[in-house]
Each structure stands twice: as C-alpha cells, then as structure tokens.
C-alpha cells in the first residue's frame, strides 16, 4: 500500500512540474506572438494599428482567464460543507470516494493527479496545471474563446503585413524567402505555431460548447452519462452564472447555484426525459421537498 501511495505521489509531483512547464510555455508563446506583431511598424496601413490594439486587449483578457483557470478552485468537495441530510440520502447509492474515503456527490469525480474530488469535474488540463470543474469552467471557456480570437487577429496582422511588405518592395516571394533573417524566422515560426494551435484550440472550444449544451462533462461522456436535460440557456447559466450578460464576457466570478444533490443519468434514460424525475426528487421553488434544495440555496445566498 505504501509503495502504491508513494508511486501516486511521485506521479502527482511530476505531473505538477510538467503542468507548470506547459503553463509557462503557453505564456511565452503568447507574449512572443504579440511581440512579432510589432515587426510591421513601418507600414502606413492604419488597420495594422487597430489590429495590434485588439491583439493586446485579447492578450490581457486571455492571460487573466488563464490565471483564474489555473489558480481558482475547480469545485473541491469539502466534506465539512456537505449537509448531513444529503450524506444520509446518498449512502444508499454508495456515493463514497474510495480514495478520499468521504462522501461524493453523484456528479463529482476524483482526480488522481490532484488527489481530490471535484464537483462536475470535466478533465485535468495539463496546459492549465489544474482541473476544470464547476467553479472554473467559465474561465476556461473564455480563455479558449479569447485565445482563438487572439490567434486569428495575429494571423491577420502577419498576413496583411507580409502582403504590404511584398507590394512595397516589389520583390517576388520566393527570392525574398531565400534570404534568411532573424525576423523572417520568427514570423515563420509564429505562423506555424498559430496554424497548429488554431486547430487545437477550436476543437477544445467546440468540445466545451457541446458539453454545456448536453450538460455533460468529459468524464461523464466516457461513462455514457448526462446531467439534467434542459434548455441551452439554463445549462449556460450553470457555467457562466445567473448574472447580467456582460459578466459572461468578462473573467468575473460567476454566481452559481451549486447543487450537490444534482443527479446523473445513463443514456437509456435520456430519451425518456429527466424533467419529471428530477422534479419528484427535488424542487428549487420548494426547499422542503426531500431537503435537496438546502445546500443549493445556502450556497447561492453566500455567493450573493
């Protein structure tokens, strides 16, 4: 047992160091990309100035979102905060984490790398060196969105800048590429990184949008399970918070209705509908119904 625990600790430490390296590398690439957009300062095109200003704003937003994703609590299940009534009700389902040796909500999962249980854990992201869960998924989705826009803006700057340079110098592209300079190597490298990450980031962003639409985490998708089936807007507010719309675009803390009693369903139950079943078990408008609204309402009031 001790050898297994030591092995898991070593893996966790190695994963943490690897995640820190990826986190720093991503910041370096973004700053480097922003720096290369200044290579066209001699251009007379005013659109390049506007695009550079947009790129800088996007860089600030994505860096803030990344920081909050990496250092925010994904939604750790604190045993002391779980109402006794919920623990008693779910004991019949055997909702106990074998690793933490404590009660685990139906939609919580244990992360082997963090060695903790997180509510609505989506996945452990090495690039963020943190888990993605109920409380930091908003920051992660915004980070992917702003990262994608940042890459597209950067590509636009380089495309317009290179075209303008070729038109002014009146040189053919191939002979110009034959002369190797530090600036050209940096631009070429950034373009290659951009084309790679634009595919990677757009795919991850689409996966997150699909997860919000289906009310399903990556872990649950592998198990063939779903959360409550409802409208996209209701699912969206569960991630981005029930706040004014402009908060959805900013890395502000979302006001979430965290409900540890939320159920999870297998695929065969989805076609039958989950609305009625959940309404029988708990009712948000009636806190007295089977005590399930107790934690949700208490948590919502604290965040306000």
C-alpha positions as a Markdown table, in Angstrom:
| # | Residue | x | y | z |
|---|---|---|---|---|
| 1 | Unk | 0.0 | 0.0 | 0.0 |
| 2 | Unk | 2.8 | 2.4 | 0.9 |
| 3 | Unk | 4.6 | 1.8 | -2.3 |
| 4 | Unk | 1.5 | 2.5 | -4.3 |
| 5 | Unk | 0.9 | 5.7 | -2.4 |
| 6 | Unk | 4.5 | 6.8 | -3.0 |
| 7 | Unk | 4.2 | 6.0 | -6.7 |
| 8 | Unk | 1.0 | 8.1 | -6.9 |
| 9 | Unk | 2.7 | 11.0 | -5.1 |
| 10 | Unk | 5.6 | 10.8 | -7.4 |
| 11 | Unk | 3.4 | 10.8 | -10.5 |
| 12 | Unk | 1.4 | 13.8 | -9.0 |
| 13 | Unk | 4.7 | 15.8 | -8.4 |
| 14 | Unk | 5.9 | 15.0 | -11.9 |
| 15 | Unk | 2.5 | 16.0 | -13.4 |
| 16 | Unk | 2.6 | 19.2 | -11.4 |
| 17 | Unk | 6.1 | 20.2 | -12.7 |
| 18 | Unk | 5.1 | 19.2 | -16.3 |
| 19 | Unk | 1.9 | 21.3 | -16.0 |
| 20 | Unk | 4.0 | 24.3 | -14.7 |
| 21 | Unk | 6.3 | 24.0 | -17.7 |
| 22 | Unk | 3.4 | 23.9 | -20.2 |
| 23 | Unk | 1.8 | 26.9 | -18.4 |
| 24 | Unk | 4.9 | 29.0 | -18.7 |
| 25 | Unk | 5.5 | 27.8 | -22.3 |
| 26 | Unk | 2.0 | 29.0 | -23.3 |
| 27 | Unk | 2.6 | 32.4 | -21.8 |
| 28 | Unk | 5.9 | 32.7 | -23.6 |
| 29 | Unk | 4.3 | 31.8 | -26.9 |
| 30 | Unk | 1.5 | 34.4 | -26.4 |
| 31 | Unk | 4.0 | 37.1 | -25.5 |
| 32 | Unk | 6.3 | 36.2 | -28.3 |
| 33 | Unk | 3.3 | 36.3 | -30.8 |
| 34 | Unk | 2.4 | 39.7 | -29.5 |
| 35 | Unk | 6.0 | 40.9 | -29.9 |
| 36 | Unk | 6.2 | 39.7 | -33.6 |
| 37 | Unk | 3.2 | 41.9 | -34.5 |
| 38 | Unk | 5.4 | 44.9 | -34.0 |
| 39 | Unk | 7.6 | 44.0 | -37.0 |
| 40 | Unk | 5.3 | 46.0 | -39.3 |
| 41 | Unk | 5.6 | 49.3 | -37.5 |
| 42 | Unk | 6.9 | 51.0 | -40.7 |
| 43 | Unk | 3.8 | 50.1 | -42.5 |
| 44 | Unk | 1.5 | 53.0 | -43.5 |
| 45 | Unk | -1.7 | 50.9 | -43.1 |
| 46 | Unk | -3.8 | 52.1 | -40.3 |
| 47 | Unk | -5.6 | 48.8 | -40.0 |
| 48 | Unk | -2.5 | 47.2 | -38.5 |
| 49 | Unk | -2.5 | 49.7 | -35.6 |
| 50 | Unk | -6.1 | 48.8 | -34.8 |
| 51 | Unk | -5.5 | 45.1 | -35.1 |
| 52 | Unk | -2.4 | 45.4 | -32.8 |
| 53 | Unk | -4.6 | 47.2 | -30.2 |
| 54 | Unk | -7.2 | 44.5 | -30.5 |
| 55 | Unk | -4.5 | 41.8 | -30.1 |
| 56 | Unk | -3.2 | 43.5 | -27.0 |
| 57 | Unk | -6.7 | 43.6 | -25.4 |
| 58 | Unk | -7.3 | 40.0 | -26.3 |
| 59 | Unk | -3.9 | 39.1 | -24.7 |
| 60 | Unk | -4.8 | 40.8 | -21.5 |
| 61 | Unk | -8.2 | 39.0 | -21.4 |
| 62 | Unk | -6.9 | 35.6 | -22.2 |
| 63 | Unk | -4.0 | 35.9 | -19.7 |
| 64 | Unk | -6.4 | 36.9 | -17.0 |
| 65 | Unk | -8.7 | 34.0 | -17.8 |
| 66 | Unk | -5.8 | 31.6 | -17.9 |
| 67 | Unk | -4.6 | 32.9 | -14.5 |
| 68 | Unk | -8.0 | 32.4 | -13.0 |
| 69 | Unk | -8.4 | 29.0 | -14.5 |
| 70 | Unk | -5.1 | 27.8 | -13.2 |
| 71 | Unk | -5.4 | 29.2 | -9.7 |
| 72 | Unk | -9.1 | 29.0 | -9.0 |
| 73 | Unk | -10.8 | 26.2 | -7.1 |
| 74 | Unk | -12.4 | 23.9 | -9.7 |
| 75 | Unk | -15.1 | 22.9 | -7.1 |
| 76 | Unk | -13.5 | 20.8 | -4.5 |
| 77 | Unk | -16.0 | 18.8 | -2.4 |
| 78 | Unk | -15.3 | 19.9 | 1.2 |
| 79 | Unk | -16.7 | 17.2 | 3.5 |
| 80 | Unk | -17.4 | 19.7 | 6.2 |
| 81 | Unk | -19.7 | 21.8 | 3.9 |
| 82 | Unk | -21.9 | 18.9 | 2.9 |
| 83 | Unk | -25.3 | 18.8 | 4.8 |
| 84 | Unk | -25.8 | 15.6 | 6.9 |
| 85 | Unk | -29.2 | 15.0 | 5.3 |
| 86 | Unk | -27.6 | 14.7 | 1.8 |
| 87 | Unk | -25.0 | 12.3 | 3.1 |
| 88 | Unk | -27.7 | 10.1 | 4.6 |
| 89 | Unk | -29.8 | 10.1 | 1.5 |
| 90 | Unk | -27.0 | 9.2 | -0.8 |
| 91 | Unk | -25.5 | 6.5 | 1.4 |
| 92 | Unk | -28.0 | 4.1 | -0.2 |
| 93 | Unk | -26.3 | 4.7 | -3.6 |
| 94 | Unk | -22.8 | 4.0 | -2.2 |
| 95 | Unk | -21.7 | 7.5 | -3.0 |
| 96 | Unk | -18.3 | 7.3 | -1.3 |
| 97 | Unk | -14.9 | 8.0 | -2.7 |
| 98 | Unk | -12.5 | 5.1 | -2.2 |
| 99 | Unk | -9.5 | 7.4 | -2.5 |
| 100 | Unk | -10.7 | 10.3 | -0.2 |
| 101 | Unk | -12.8 | 7.9 | 2.0 |
| 102 | Unk | -15.5 | 10.5 | 2.2 |
| 103 | Unk | -19.0 | 11.3 | 0.7 |
| 104 | Unk | -19.0 | 12.1 | -3.0 |
| 105 | Unk | -22.0 | 13.8 | -4.8 |
| 106 | Unk | -23.4 | 11.9 | -7.9 |
| 107 | Unk | -21.7 | 14.4 | -10.3 |
| 108 | Unk | -18.4 | 14.6 | -8.5 |
| 109 | Unk | -15.3 | 12.8 | -9.7 |
| 110 | Unk | -11.9 | 12.1 | -8.1 |
| 111 | Unk | -8.8 | 13.5 | -9.9 |
| 112 | Unk | -5.8 | 11.1 | -9.5 |
| 113 | Unk | -3.3 | 13.9 | -10.2 |
| 114 | Unk | -4.8 | 16.5 | -7.7 |
| 115 | Unk | -5.9 | 13.7 | -5.3 |
| 116 | Unk | -9.2 | 15.5 | -4.6 |
| 117 | Unk | -12.8 | 15.1 | -5.5 |
| 118 | Unk | -14.3 | 17.9 | -7.7 |
| 119 | Unk | -17.9 | 18.7 | -8.4 |
| 120 | Unk | -18.7 | 18.4 | -12.2 |
| 121 | Unk | -15.0 | 17.7 | -12.9 |
| 122 | Unk | -14.6 | 17.9 | -16.7 |
| 123 | Unk | -10.9 | 17.0 | -17.1 |
| 124 | Unk | -7.4 | 17.7 | -15.7 |
| 125 | Unk | -5.8 | 20.2 | -18.1 |
| 126 | Unk | -2.0 | 20.0 | -18.2 |
| 127 | Unk | -1.9 | 23.3 | -20.1 |
| 128 | Unk | -3.6 | 25.0 | -17.1 |
| 129 | Unk | -1.9 | 22.8 | -14.5 |
| 130 | Unk | -5.3 | 22.4 | -12.8 |
| 131 | Unk | -8.6 | 20.5 | -13.1 |
| 132 | Unk | -11.6 | 22.0 | -14.9 |
| 133 | Unk | -14.7 | 21.8 | -12.8 |
| 134 | Unk | -18.0 | 23.6 | -12.0 |
| 135 | Unk | -16.4 | 26.7 | -10.5 |
| 136 | Unk | -13.6 | 27.5 | -13.0 |
| 137 | Unk | -15.2 | 26.2 | -16.3 |
| 138 | Unk | -16.3 | 29.7 | -17.2 |
| 139 | Unk | -12.7 | 31.0 | -17.1 |
| 140 | Unk | -11.5 | 28.0 | -19.2 |
| 141 | Unk | -14.2 | 28.5 | -21.9 |
| 142 | Unk | -13.5 | 32.3 | -22.0 |
| 143 | Unk | -9.7 | 31.5 | -22.2 |
| 144 | Unk | -10.3 | 29.3 | -25.2 |
| 145 | Unk | -12.5 | 31.9 | -26.9 |
| 146 | Unk | -10.1 | 34.7 | -26.4 |
| 147 | Unk | -7.1 | 32.6 | -27.3 |
| 148 | Unk | -8.8 | 31.7 | -30.6 |
| 149 | Unk | -9.6 | 35.3 | -31.4 |
| 150 | Unk | -6.1 | 36.3 | -30.4 |
| 151 | Unk | -4.6 | 33.8 | -32.9 |
| 152 | Unk | -6.9 | 34.9 | -35.7 |
| 153 | Unk | -6.0 | 38.5 | -35.0 |
| 154 | Unk | -2.3 | 37.7 | -35.0 |
| 155 | Unk | -2.6 | 35.8 | -38.3 |
| 156 | Unk | -4.5 | 38.7 | -39.8 |
| 157 | Unk | -1.7 | 41.1 | -38.8 |
| 158 | Unk | 1.0 | 38.9 | -40.3 |
| 159 | Unk | -1.0 | 38.3 | -43.5 |
| 160 | Unk | -1.6 | 42.0 | -44.1 |
| 161 | Unk | 1.9 | 43.0 | -43.0 |
| 162 | Unk | 3.6 | 40.5 | -45.3 |
| 163 | Unk | 1.4 | 41.4 | -48.3 |
| 164 | Unk | 2.1 | 45.1 | -47.7 |
| 165 | Unk | 5.8 | 44.5 | -47.5 |
| 166 | Unk | 5.8 | 42.5 | -50.7 |
| 167 | Unk | 3.8 | 45.1 | -52.6 |
| 168 | Unk | 6.1 | 47.9 | -51.4 |
| 169 | Unk | 9.4 | 46.1 | -52.0 |
| 170 | Unk | 8.2 | 44.8 | -55.4 |
| 171 | Unk | 10.1 | 41.6 | -54.8 |
| 172 | Unk | 8.9 | 38.1 | -55.6 |
| 173 | Unk | 8.1 | 35.9 | -52.7 |
| 174 | Unk | 10.4 | 33.0 | -53.4 |
| 175 | Unk | 13.6 | 35.1 | -53.8 |
| 176 | Unk | 12.7 | 37.0 | -50.7 |
| 177 | Unk | 12.3 | 33.8 | -48.7 |
| 178 | Unk | 15.7 | 32.6 | -49.8 |
| 179 | Unk | 17.4 | 35.4 | -47.7 |
| 180 | Unk | 17.2 | 34.2 | -44.2 |
| 181 | Unk | 16.9 | 36.7 | -41.3 |
| 182 | Unk | 16.0 | 36.5 | -37.7 |
| 183 | Unk | 12.8 | 38.4 | -38.3 |
| 184 | Unk | 11.7 | 36.1 | -41.0 |
| 185 | Unk | 12.5 | 33.0 | -38.9 |
| 186 | Unk | 10.4 | 34.4 | -36.0 |
| 187 | Unk | 7.5 | 35.2 | -38.3 |
| 188 | Unk | 7.6 | 31.8 | -39.9 |
| 189 | Unk | 7.8 | 30.1 | -36.5 |
| 190 | Unk | 4.8 | 32.0 | -35.2 |
| 191 | Unk | 2.8 | 31.2 | -38.3 |
| 192 | Unk | 3.5 | 27.5 | -37.8 |
| 193 | Unk | 2.6 | 27.6 | -34.1 |
| 194 | Unk | -0.6 | 29.6 | -34.9 |
| 195 | Unk | -1.8 | 27.1 | -37.5 |
| 196 | Unk | -1.2 | 24.3 | -35.1 |
| 197 | Unk | -2.9 | 25.9 | -32.1 |
| 198 | Unk | -5.9 | 27.3 | -34.1 |
| 199 | Unk | -6.9 | 23.7 | -34.8 |
| 200 | Unk | -6.2 | 22.5 | -31.2 |
| 201 | Unk | -8.0 | 25.5 | -29.5 |
| 202 | Unk | -11.0 | 25.5 | -31.8 |
| 203 | Unk | -11.6 | 21.8 | -31.2 |
| 204 | Unk | -11.4 | 22.2 | -27.4 |
| 205 | Unk | -13.7 | 25.2 | -27.6 |
| 206 | Unk | -16.2 | 23.2 | -29.6 |
| 207 | Unk | -16.0 | 20.3 | -27.1 |
| 208 | Unk | -16.7 | 22.7 | -24.2 |
| 209 | Unk | -19.7 | 24.2 | -26.1 |
| 210 | Unk | -21.0 | 20.7 | -26.7 |
| 211 | Unk | -20.5 | 19.8 | -23.0 |
| 212 | Unk | -22.5 | 22.9 | -21.9 |
| 213 | Unk | -25.2 | 22.1 | -24.5 |
| 214 | Unk | -25.6 | 18.5 | -23.3 |
| 215 | Unk | -25.0 | 19.2 | -19.6 |
| 216 | Unk | -22.2 | 16.6 | -19.7 |
| 217 | Unk | -18.6 | 16.6 | -18.6 |
| 218 | Unk | -15.8 | 14.7 | -20.4 |
| 219 | Unk | -15.7 | 12.2 | -17.6 |
| 220 | Unk | -19.4 | 11.6 | -17.8 |
| 221 | Unk | -19.2 | 11.3 | -21.6 |
| 222 | Unk | -16.8 | 8.4 | -21.2 |
| 223 | Unk | -19.3 | 6.8 | -18.9 |
| 224 | Unk | -22.2 | 7.4 | -21.1 |
| 225 | Unk | -23.9 | 9.7 | -18.5 |
| 226 | Unk | -25.6 | 13.1 | -18.6 |
| 227 | Unk | -26.9 | 15.7 | -16.3 |
| 228 | Unk | -30.4 | 17.1 | -16.3 |
| 229 | Unk | -31.7 | 17.7 | -19.8 |
| 230 | Unk | -32.9 | 21.3 | -20.1 |
| 231 | Unk | -32.6 | 24.3 | -22.3 |
| 232 | Unk | -29.2 | 25.5 | -23.5 |
| 233 | Unk | -29.6 | 28.8 | -21.7 |
| 234 | Unk | -30.2 | 27.1 | -18.4 |
| 235 | Unk | -27.2 | 24.9 | -18.9 |
| 236 | Unk | -25.2 | 28.0 | -19.9 |
| 237 | Unk | -26.1 | 29.8 | -16.7 |
| 238 | Unk | -25.0 | 26.8 | -14.7 |
| 239 | Unk | -21.5 | 27.5 | -16.0 |
| 240 | Unk | -21.4 | 31.3 | -16.6 |
| 241 | Unk | -23.6 | 32.3 | -13.7 |
| 242 | Unk | -27.1 | 33.9 | -13.4 |
| 243 | Unk | -25.8 | 37.5 | -13.9 |
| 244 | Unk | -26.0 | 40.3 | -16.4 |
| 245 | Unk | -24.9 | 39.4 | -19.9 |
| 246 | Unk | -21.7 | 41.5 | -19.8 |
| 247 | Unk | -20.4 | 39.4 | -16.9 |
| 248 | Unk | -20.5 | 36.4 | -19.3 |
| 249 | Unk | -17.8 | 38.0 | -21.4 |
| 250 | Unk | -15.5 | 39.0 | -18.5 |
| 251 | Unk | -13.4 | 36.8 | -16.2 |
| 252 | Unk | -15.6 | 37.8 | -13.2 |
| 253 | Unk | -16.6 | 35.3 | -10.6 |
| 254 | Unk | -19.9 | 33.6 | -11.7 |
| 255 | Unk | -22.8 | 33.4 | -9.2 |
| 256 | Unk | -23.6 | 29.7 | -9.4 |
| 257 | Unk | -26.3 | 27.5 | -7.9 |
| 258 | Unk | -24.1 | 24.7 | -6.8 |
| 259 | Unk | -26.4 | 21.7 | -6.0 |
| 260 | Unk | -24.5 | 18.7 | -4.7 |
| 261 | Unk | -27.7 | 16.6 | -5.0 |
| 262 | Unk | -27.9 | 17.0 | -8.8 |
| 263 | Unk | -28.5 | 13.6 | -10.4 |
| 264 | Unk | -26.7 | 11.9 | -13.2 |
| 265 | Unk | -28.5 | 9.8 | -15.8 |
| 266 | Unk | -27.4 | 7.0 | -18.1 |
| 267 | Unk | -28.0 | 7.3 | -21.9 |
| 268 | Unk | -31.1 | 5.0 | -21.9 |
| 269 | Unk | -32.9 | 7.4 | -19.6 |
| 270 | Unk | -32.3 | 10.5 | -21.7 |
| 271 | Unk | -34.9 | 9.5 | -24.3 |
| 272 | Unk | -37.5 | 9.1 | -21.6 |
| 273 | Unk | -36.8 | 12.6 | -20.3 |
| 274 | Unk | -35.4 | 13.7 | -17.0 |
| 275 | Unk | -37.6 | 16.7 | -16.2 |
| 276 | Unk | -40.3 | 14.8 | -14.3 |
| 277 | Unk | -37.9 | 12.5 | -12.4 |
| 278 | Unk | -35.8 | 15.5 | -11.0 |
| 279 | Unk | -38.9 | 17.4 | -10.1 |
| 280 | Unk | -40.1 | 14.5 | -8.0 |
| 281 | Unk | -36.7 | 14.3 | -6.2 |
| 282 | Unk | -36.2 | 18.0 | -5.5 |
| 283 | Unk | -37.8 | 21.3 | -6.3 |
| 284 | Unk | -35.9 | 24.5 | -6.3 |
| 285 | Unk | -39.0 | 26.5 | -5.5 |
| 286 | Unk | -39.9 | 24.3 | -2.5 |
| 287 | Unk | -36.9 | 23.9 | -0.1 |
| 288 | Unk | -38.9 | 21.5 | 2.0 |
| 289 | Unk | -39.0 | 18.8 | -0.7 |
| 290 | Unk | -36.8 | 16.0 | 0.4 |
| 291 | Unk | -34.3 | 18.5 | 1.8 |
| 292 | Unk | -32.4 | 18.6 | -1.5 |
| 293 | Unk | -32.6 | 22.3 | -2.1 |
| 294 | Unk | -31.0 | 23.0 | 1.3 |
| 295 | Unk | -27.4 | 23.1 | 0.2 |
| 296 | Unk | -28.1 | 24.8 | -3.2 |
| 297 | Unk | -30.0 | 27.7 | -1.7 |
| 298 | Unk | -27.5 | 28.1 | 1.2 |
| 299 | Unk | -24.5 | 28.2 | -1.3 |
| 300 | Unk | -26.3 | 30.6 | -3.6 |
| 301 | Unk | -27.0 | 33.1 | -0.8 |
| 302 | Unk | -23.4 | 33.0 | 0.4 |
| 303 | Unk | -22.1 | 33.9 | -3.1 |
| 304 | Unk | -24.5 | 36.9 | -3.3 |
